[in-house]
């Protein structure tokens, strides 16, 4: 169909959902269960591509935290989620999936997965539920504009100039992470065009690059329970804990995925972001000295490397020795006081300098989005345009790894789909 020719579909829906991720599908299901006629539009050739890749395809749906603690992990705007979580908390989400034939479990007592550990199980069940409820699903339909009369939504227009009419539209277009899976930030432009403010957006939940070259020699090991914080006067409060893995040019692992959402905005202001990392499970200098002293009382002939290997893998121990200019084959007391102090200081806090990342192509989520001030948290409806609703990652709210962002998508989708 040429762009000059307009076609209007001769049917007005109660709801059009734009985007077929977790939030969009939940909104469609909730609305259809309430007897609404629903059309779901997806721009890719099949639904839920990003959800399929979530958590390496294992699909960490939610976690077992109560609502208050859960919201605190989203920072100062976390309380915006209160009505959405009251509409669908983690227990209700688990029940919802049980209803549609998906059994879940929490192997570690905290993170909840489908028992299959396969996101396709979730997608298939939600698609089946939409079909059972009569939701129309059209793929390869990219929405180009929101149609409205200045005060109320009227429908959407797609890139092939087809006009779909509806009295309500839910925007569930996601962020900009993983553009290969369709995330291009379409929802931001659609929202801006109807007067919504969109904050600056940054890639988040992703590996980071560091200036230190030695990390490339430590790739074989996962360092457990690493604590890290930003070593800049104004930002010292920014900190994270979790497992870390070194890469050929940087760092990854749960602690980095979580911390990256704080770091990427800083990298847009500064060329480098200095971090201090504790690889010794929280031991300070005094505790490290005492630890070595006890070991040497048992066996005074242990080398520096042997002592360090009681705390760290060999490769990392050797790199810290190099940084401190300490000979790893000598006894600790054979080192000069200055070298010994430097080594113990590095063991307590190892400097790492973040100097880059791979942008949105490696980002699981997006930091930033449509301003929450212009969305009613009790309904997810726009304060600017009646009948326009938002859910999921398109809004300026993101959480850490561990089922937080998917629960938020499902909960906000559920509330938006009520069309209150």
RODO-2510 file (C-alpha; in nm, 4 decimals, decimal comma):
residues 420
     n   res          X          Y          Z
     1     x     0,0000     0,0000     0,0000
     2     x     0,1465     0,3405    -0,0937
     3     x     0,1866     0,6028     0,1744
     4     x    -0,0425     0,8424    -0,0103
     5     x    -0,3416     0,6136     0,0216
     6     x    -0,5123     0,6157     0,3593
     7     x    -0,7135     0,3261     0,4853
     8     x    -0,9376     0,3347     0,7895
     9     x    -1,0283     0,0006     0,9436
    10     x    -1,4069     0,0026     0,9719
    11     x    -1,4149    -0,1001     1,3355
    12     x    -1,3691     0,0905     1,6598
    13     x    -1,2015    -0,1049     1,9376
    14     x    -1,2369    -0,0413     2,3083
    15     x    -0,8595    -0,0662     2,3349
    16     x    -0,5537    -0,0726     2,1122
    17     x    -0,2328    -0,1932     2,2788
    18     x     0,0908    -0,0851     2,1094
    19     x     0,3689    -0,3357     2,1830
    20     x     0,3570    -0,7053     2,2668
    21     x     0,6018    -0,7372     2,5555
    22     x     0,5140    -0,8417     2,9102
    23     x     0,3305    -0,5145     2,9851
    24     x     0,1382    -0,5002     2,6572
    25     x     0,0183    -0,8599     2,6680
    26     x    -0,0919    -0,8241     3,0311
    27     x    -0,2849    -0,5047     2,9491
    28     x    -0,4580    -0,6807     2,6575
    29     x    -0,5524    -0,9820     2,8691
    30     x    -0,6898    -0,7767     3,1597
    31     x    -0,8977    -0,5553     2,9289
    32     x    -1,0319    -0,8550     2,7332
    33     x    -1,1219    -1,0355     3,0574
    34     x    -1,3292    -0,7277     3,1407
    35     x    -1,5231    -0,7691     2,8173
    36     x    -1,3392    -0,5074     2,6111
    37     x    -1,2653    -0,5485     2,2391
    38     x    -0,8869    -0,5391     2,2106
    39     x    -0,6418    -0,5019     1,9215
    40     x    -0,2720    -0,5586     1,9922
    41     x    -0,0246    -0,4143     1,7394
    42     x     0,3371    -0,5340     1,7178
    43     x     0,5854    -0,3849     1,4736
    44     x     0,8031    -0,6966     1,4429
    45     x     0,6973    -1,0104     1,2580
    46     x     0,6303    -1,1954     1,5839
    47     x     0,5315    -1,1053     1,9369
    48     x     0,7398    -1,0722     2,2533
    49     x     1,0895    -1,0877     2,1007
    50     x     1,2548    -0,9069     2,3916
    51     x     1,0644    -1,1072     2,6540
    52     x     1,1943    -1,4212     2,4819
    53     x     1,5516    -1,3064     2,5508
    54     x     1,4870    -1,1957     2,9109
    55     x     1,7305    -1,3349     3,1667
    56     x     1,9132    -1,5307     2,8984
    57     x     1,5793    -1,6799     2,7987
    58     x     1,5135    -1,8169     3,1498
    59     x     1,2607    -1,5439     3,2320
    60     x     1,2968    -1,4323     3,5952
    61     x     0,9333    -1,3215     3,6309
    62     x     0,9386    -1,1639     3,9739
    63     x     1,0747    -1,2133     4,3267
    64     x     0,9276    -1,2861     4,6680
    65     x     0,9835    -0,9446     4,8322
    66     x     0,6875    -0,7652     4,9860
    67     x     0,5700    -0,4506     4,8089
    68     x     0,7428    -0,1986     5,0392
    69     x     1,0886    -0,3548     5,0099
    70     x     1,0325    -0,4212     4,6390
    71     x     0,9554    -0,0525     4,5712
    72     x     1,2573     0,0671     4,7705
    73     x     1,4840    -0,1013     4,5124
    74     x     1,3555     0,1399     4,2460
    75     x     1,4881     0,4498     4,4234
    76     x     1,3096     0,7706     4,5046
    77     x     1,0271     0,7217     4,2529
    78     x     0,9549     0,3664     4,3663
    79     x     0,6359     0,4632     4,5485
    80     x     0,4788     0,5555     4,2147
    81     x     0,4274     0,1796     4,1775
    82     x     0,2029     0,1425     4,4836
    83     x    -0,1350     0,1245     4,3024
    84     x     0,0037    -0,1026     4,0293
    85     x     0,1506    -0,3460     4,2835
    86     x    -0,1770    -0,3373     4,4766
    87     x    -0,3496    -0,4364     4,1519
    88     x    -0,1032    -0,7229     4,0896
    89     x     0,1624    -0,8187     4,3440
    90     x     0,4046    -1,1097     4,3079
    91     x     0,1651    -1,3608     4,4674
    92     x    -0,1162    -1,2574     4,2341
    93     x     0,1204    -1,2754     3,9360
    94     x     0,2168    -1,6322     4,0300
    95     x    -0,1554    -1,7168     4,0595
    96     x    -0,2249    -1,5573     3,7212
    97     x     0,0359    -1,7786     3,5554
    98     x    -0,0943    -2,0871     3,7379
    99     x    -0,4434    -2,0045     3,5979
   100     x    -0,3122    -1,9973     3,2411
   101     x    -0,1165    -2,3200     3,2840
   102     x     0,2318    -2,2038     3,3838
   103     x     0,3833    -2,3479     3,7010
   104     x     0,6506    -2,1365     3,8676
   105     x     0,9050    -2,1861     4,1443
   106     x     1,1742    -1,9958     4,3345
   107     x     1,4792    -2,2259     4,3491
   108     x     1,6762    -1,9783     4,5643
   109     x     1,3717    -1,8779     4,7692
   110     x     1,3791    -1,5313     4,6141
   111     x     1,3756    -1,5186     4,2321
   112     x     1,0679    -1,6687     4,0643
   113     x     1,0949    -1,8525     3,7306
   114     x     0,8665    -2,0705     3,5210
   115     x     0,9582    -2,4303     3,6159
   116     x     1,0701    -2,4796     3,2554
   117     x     1,3196    -2,1917     3,2944
   118     x     1,2164    -2,0990     2,9425
   119     x     1,0565    -1,7678     2,8443
   120     x     0,8776    -1,9381     2,5520
   121     x     0,6511    -2,1064     2,8112
   122     x     0,5348    -1,7634     2,9294
   123     x     0,4883    -1,6241     2,5790
   124     x     0,2942    -1,9287     2,4545
   125     x     0,0604    -1,9242     2,7562
   126     x    -0,0097    -1,5518     2,7277
   127     x    -0,0652    -1,5765     2,3524
   128     x    -0,3058    -1,8662     2,4070
   129     x    -0,4932    -1,6673     2,6717
   130     x    -0,5219    -1,3702     2,4347
   131     x    -0,6572    -1,5997     2,1629
   132     x    -0,9074    -1,7543     2,4069
   133     x    -1,0290    -1,4048     2,4957
   134     x    -1,0628    -1,2913     2,1357
   135     x    -0,7781    -1,0368     2,1387
   136     x    -0,6825    -0,9532     1,7794
   137     x    -0,3041    -0,9628     1,7347
   138     x    -0,1512    -0,7997     1,4259
   139     x     0,2247    -0,8167     1,3685
   140     x     0,4408    -0,6099     1,1298
   141     x     0,2362    -0,3011     1,2257
   142     x     0,4544    -0,0082     1,3288
   143     x     0,2561     0,2748     1,4854
   144     x     0,3659     0,6122     1,3469
   145     x     0,1285     0,8455     1,5317
   146     x    -0,1377     0,8681     1,7998
   147     x    -0,4630     1,0099     1,6649
   148     x    -0,6513     1,2488     1,8966
   149     x    -0,8713     1,5573     1,9032
   150     x    -0,6550     1,7549     2,1459
   151     x    -0,8219     1,6245     2,4593
   152     x    -0,9022     1,2585     2,3905
   153     x    -0,7368     0,9697     2,2070
   154     x    -0,9091     0,8514     1,8888
   155     x    -0,6795     0,5728     1,7670
   156     x    -0,3419     0,5116     1,6004
   157     x    -0,1979     0,5407     1,2518
   158     x     0,0572     0,2848     1,1275
   159     x     0,3476     0,3281     0,8868
   160     x     0,1420     0,1941     0,5970
   161     x    -0,1060     0,4766     0,6612
   162     x    -0,3762     0,2575     0,8103
   163     x    -0,5907     0,4209     1,0773
   164     x    -0,7098     0,1961     1,3611
   165     x    -0,9790     0,3552     1,5778
   166     x    -1,0153     0,3099     1,9537
   167     x    -1,1389     0,5037     2,2537
   168     x    -0,8349     0,3893     2,4551
   169     x    -0,4696     0,3272     2,3663
   170     x    -0,2095     0,1598     2,5898
   171     x     0,1494     0,2453     2,4987
   172     x     0,3678    -0,0533     2,5912
   173     x     0,6546     0,0051     2,3519
   174     x     0,9417    -0,0554     2,5968
   175     x     1,2740     0,1293     2,6047
   176     x     1,5765     0,1353     2,3746
   177     x     1,7687    -0,1675     2,5015
   178     x     1,8396    -0,4476     2,2496
   179     x     1,7434    -0,2578     1,9302
   180     x     1,7871    -0,5840     1,7353
   181     x     1,4738    -0,7047     1,9174
   182     x     1,2705    -0,4037     1,8080
   183     x     1,3513    -0,1539     2,0841
   184     x     1,3988     0,1813     1,9147
   185     x     1,2314     0,4153     2,1614
   186     x     0,9223     0,4568     1,9383
   187     x     0,7057     0,5283     2,2425
   188     x     0,9153     0,8316     2,3362
   189     x     0,8519     1,0018     2,0020
   190     x     0,4817     0,9083     2,0023
   191     x     0,4477     1,0538     2,3529
   192     x     0,6435     1,3706     2,2776
   193     x     0,4177     1,4336     1,9776
   194     x     0,1154     1,4561     2,2106
   195     x     0,2922     1,6821     2,4621
   196     x     0,4530     1,4401     2,7067
   197     x     0,7965     1,5083     2,8520
   198     x     1,0600     1,2381     2,8056
   199     x     1,3671     1,2461     3,0303
   200     x     1,7182     1,1775     2,9039
   201     x     1,7547     0,8034     2,8460
   202     x     2,0611     0,5893     2,9141
   203     x     2,1464     0,2239     2,8537
   204     x     2,1366     0,0181     3,1744
   205     x     2,1816    -0,3363     3,3009
   206     x     2,4871    -0,4018     3,0873
   207     x     2,8634    -0,4781     3,1043
   208     x     3,1062    -0,1879     3,1480
   209     x     3,4509    -0,1195     3,0023
   210     x     3,7422    -0,0198     3,2267
   211     x     4,0759     0,1503     3,1635
   212     x     4,2809    -0,1060     3,3615
   213     x     4,4364    -0,3580     3,1207
   214     x     4,5063    -0,6229     3,3867
   215     x     4,1402    -0,7297     3,4003
   216     x     4,1946    -0,9304     3,0782
   217     x     4,4176    -1,1717     3,2741
   218     x     4,1466    -1,2511     3,5319
   219     x     3,8665    -1,3745     3,3066
   220     x     3,8501    -1,7309     3,4372
   221     x     3,7041    -1,6545     3,7773
   222     x     3,3802    -1,5214     3,9233
   223     x     3,4467    -1,3058     4,2302
   224     x     3,1629    -1,3504     4,4802
   225     x     3,0088    -1,0797     4,6993
   226     x     3,2007    -0,7841     4,5575
   227     x     3,1177    -0,4441     4,7085
   228     x     3,1805    -0,1375     4,4947
   229     x     3,1192     0,2343     4,5104
   230     x     3,1869     0,5428     4,2998
   231     x     3,5069     0,7191     4,4099
   232     x     3,3888     1,0740     4,3389
   233     x     3,3132     1,3172     4,6182
   234     x     2,9599     1,4027     4,5047
   235     x     2,8636     1,0428     4,4183
   236     x     3,0168     0,8307     4,6967
   237     x     2,6697     0,7150     4,8043
   238     x     2,6318     0,5212     4,4779
   239     x     2,7194     0,1614     4,5652
   240     x     2,6332    -0,1983     4,4809
   241     x     2,7046    -0,5564     4,5936
   242     x     2,7084    -0,8864     4,4081
   243     x     2,9130    -1,1258     4,1983
   244     x     3,1592    -0,9886     3,9422
   245     x     3,3261    -1,1340     3,6329
   246     x     3,6177    -0,9743     3,4485
   247     x     3,6111    -0,9480     3,0677
   248     x     3,8859    -0,8778     2,8146
   249     x     3,8260    -0,5046     2,8493
   250     x     3,6024    -0,4587     3,1508
   251     x     3,3620    -0,6039     3,4046
   252     x     3,0262    -0,7795     3,4017
   253     x     2,8184    -1,0002     3,6323
   254     x     2,5173    -0,9209     3,8550
   255     x     2,6864    -0,6421     4,0530
   256     x     2,7864    -0,4645     3,7301
   257     x     2,4470    -0,5117     3,5638
   258     x     2,2849    -0,3481     3,8666
   259     x     2,5434    -0,0740     3,9084
   260     x     2,5535     0,0206     3,5399
   261     x     2,2191     0,2028     3,5742
   262     x     2,3965     0,4483     3,8067
   263     x     2,7184     0,4650     3,6025
   264     x     2,5942     0,5249     3,2467
   265     x     2,4361     0,8653     3,3301
   266     x     2,7671     0,9689     3,4967
   267     x     2,9638     0,8635     3,1875
   268     x     2,7585     1,1068     2,9819
   269     x     2,8864     1,3869     3,2120
   270     x     3,2432     1,2661     3,2723
   271     x     3,4874     1,0816     3,0457
   272     x     3,5737     0,8394     3,3247
   273     x     3,4062     0,7179     3,6434
   274     x     3,6467     0,5931     3,9135
   275     x     3,5240     0,3008     4,1249
   276     x     3,6637     0,1271     4,4317
   277     x     3,5910    -0,2456     4,4544
   278     x     3,6302    -0,4755     4,7522
   279     x     3,7013    -0,8325     4,6380
   280     x     3,7623    -0,9716     4,9889
   281     x     3,3970    -1,0145     5,0963
   282     x     3,3932    -0,6860     5,2840
   283     x     3,7158    -0,7248     5,4856
   284     x     3,8879    -0,3961     5,5682
   285     x     4,2658    -0,3410     5,5946
   286     x     4,2783    -0,4253     5,9631
   287     x     4,0842    -0,7500     5,9128
   288     x     4,3093    -0,8490     5,6220
   289     x     4,6230    -0,7883     5,8322
   290     x     4,4758    -0,9968     6,1160
   291     x     4,3789    -1,2740     5,8709
   292     x     4,7366    -1,2912     5,7371
   293     x     4,8821    -1,2773     6,0880
   294     x     4,6784    -1,5825     6,1964
   295     x     4,7821    -1,7761     5,8850
   296     x     5,1499    -1,6930     5,9413
   297     x     5,1274    -1,8047     6,3059
   298     x     5,0248    -2,1484     6,1760
   299     x     5,2823    -2,1526     5,8950
   300     x     5,5392    -1,8706     5,8906
   301     x     5,6842    -1,9881     5,5545
   302     x     5,3817    -1,9005     5,3410
   303     x     5,4511    -1,6698     5,0461
   304     x     5,2577    -1,3530     4,9671
   305     x     5,0786    -1,5387     4,6847
   306     x     4,9825    -1,8301     4,9116
   307     x     4,8376    -1,5869     5,1660
   308     x     4,6445    -1,3945     4,9018
   309     x     4,5032    -1,7119     4,7495
   310     x     4,3161    -1,7717     5,0764
   311     x     4,1104    -1,4634     4,9816
   312     x     4,1224    -1,4369     4,6021
   313     x     4,1790    -1,6459     4,2890
   314     x     4,5437    -1,6765     4,1793
   315     x     4,5134    -1,4609     3,8657
   316     x     4,3646    -1,1661     4,0559
   317     x     4,6172    -1,2119     4,3393
   318     x     4,9049    -1,1885     4,0902
   319     x     4,7630    -0,8753     3,9262
   320     x     4,7237    -0,7007     4,2620
   321     x     5,0822    -0,7969     4,3482
   322     x     5,1956    -0,6379     4,0200
   323     x     4,9980    -0,3224     4,0949
   324     x     5,1580    -0,2987     4,4406
   325     x     5,5032    -0,3941     4,3017
   326     x     5,5071    -0,6820     4,5504
   327     x     5,7056    -0,9990     4,4748
   328     x     5,4477    -1,2797     4,5145
   329     x     5,7174    -1,5412     4,5858
   330     x     5,8501    -1,3664     4,8968
   331     x     5,7188    -1,3927     5,2514
   332     x     5,4970    -1,1040     5,3633
   333     x     5,7530    -0,9820     5,6180
   334     x     6,0201    -0,9707     5,3453
   335     x     5,8287    -0,6947     5,1655
   336     x     5,9113    -0,3342     5,2545
   337     x     5,6568    -0,1712     5,4827
   338     x     5,5505     0,0630     5,2037
   339     x     5,4873    -0,2203     4,9537
   340     x     5,3094    -0,4300     5,2173
   341     x     5,0801    -0,1371     5,3065
   342     x     5,0029    -0,0732     4,9405
   343     x     4,9166    -0,4384     4,8801
   344     x     4,6833    -0,4556     5,1798
   345     x     4,5243    -0,1272     5,0771
   346     x     4,4593    -0,2703     4,7266
   347     x     4,3106    -0,5848     4,8779
   348     x     4,0636    -0,3721     5,0741
   349     x     3,9801    -0,1356     4,7860
   350     x     4,0923    -0,2006     4,4301
   351     x     4,0552     0,0971     4,1929
   352     x     3,8789     0,0413     3,8595
   353     x     3,8133     0,3202     3,6097
   354     x     3,5011     0,2870     3,3957
   355     x     3,5579     0,4560     3,0605
   356     x     3,2887     0,3182     2,8325
   357     x     3,0146     0,0717     2,7381
   358     x     2,8570    -0,0744     2,4259
   359     x     2,5491     0,1490     2,4242
   360     x     2,1923     0,0319     2,3873
   361     x     2,2814    -0,2760     2,1816
   362     x     2,3950    -0,4523     2,5009
   363     x     2,1499    -0,2876     2,7428
   364     x     1,8802    -0,5080     2,8942
   365     x     1,6851    -0,2056     3,0170
   366     x     1,6639     0,1702     2,9717
   367     x     1,7179     0,4307     3,2413
   368     x     1,4811     0,7240     3,1891
   369     x     1,1629     0,7558     2,9853
   370     x     0,8248     0,9281     2,9909
   371     x     0,8056     1,1588     3,2927
   372     x     0,6039     1,0070     3,5786
   373     x     0,4689     1,3513     3,6724
   374     x     0,2418     1,3386     3,3672
   375     x     0,0989     0,9922     3,4414
   376     x    -0,1662     0,9136     3,7031
   377     x    -0,0222     0,6304     3,9178
   378     x    -0,3729     0,5182     4,0165
   379     x    -0,4704     0,4355     3,6582
   380     x    -0,1539     0,4668     3,4395
   381     x    -0,3543     0,7164     3,2327
   382     x    -0,1971     1,0233     3,0756
   383     x    -0,2724     1,3497     3,2542
   384     x    -0,2539     1,5209     2,9145
   385     x    -0,4699     1,3058     2,6894
   386     x    -0,7785     1,1163     2,8038
   387     x    -0,7791     0,7497     2,7027
   388     x    -0,3988     0,7246     2,6637
   389     x    -0,2297     0,4849     2,9074
   390     x     0,1300     0,3788     2,9656
   391     x     0,2854     0,0636     3,1069
   392     x     0,6244    -0,0996     3,1446
   393     x     0,9674     0,0245     3,0529
   394     x     0,8540     0,3192     2,8386
   395     x     0,8081     0,5118     3,1654
   396     x     1,0891     0,6686     3,3675
   397     x     1,1195     0,3890     3,6234
   398     x     1,3662     0,1007     3,6329
   399     x     1,4880    -0,1474     3,8903
   400     x     1,7815    -0,3838     3,9430
   401     x     1,8274    -0,7424     3,8203
   402     x     1,6183    -1,0110     3,9834
   403     x     1,2628    -0,9983     3,8501
   404     x     1,2007    -0,6335     3,9432
   405     x     1,1503    -0,4916     3,5946
   406     x     0,9287    -0,7760     3,4711
   407     x     0,7041    -0,7555     3,7794
   408     x     0,6730    -0,3805     3,7194
   409     x     0,5834    -0,4472     3,3542
   410     x     0,3160    -0,7021     3,4465
   411     x     0,1736    -0,4874     3,7309
   412     x     0,1614    -0,1634     3,5329
   413     x     0,0159    -0,3547     3,2354
   414     x    -0,2529    -0,4996     3,4602
   415     x    -0,3469    -0,1571     3,5997
   416     x    -0,3426     0,0123     3,2576
   417     x    -0,5572    -0,2683     3,1140
   418     x    -0,8324    -0,1934     3,3677
   419     x    -0,8954     0,1316     3,1737
   420     x    -1,0057     0,3153     3,4868
***
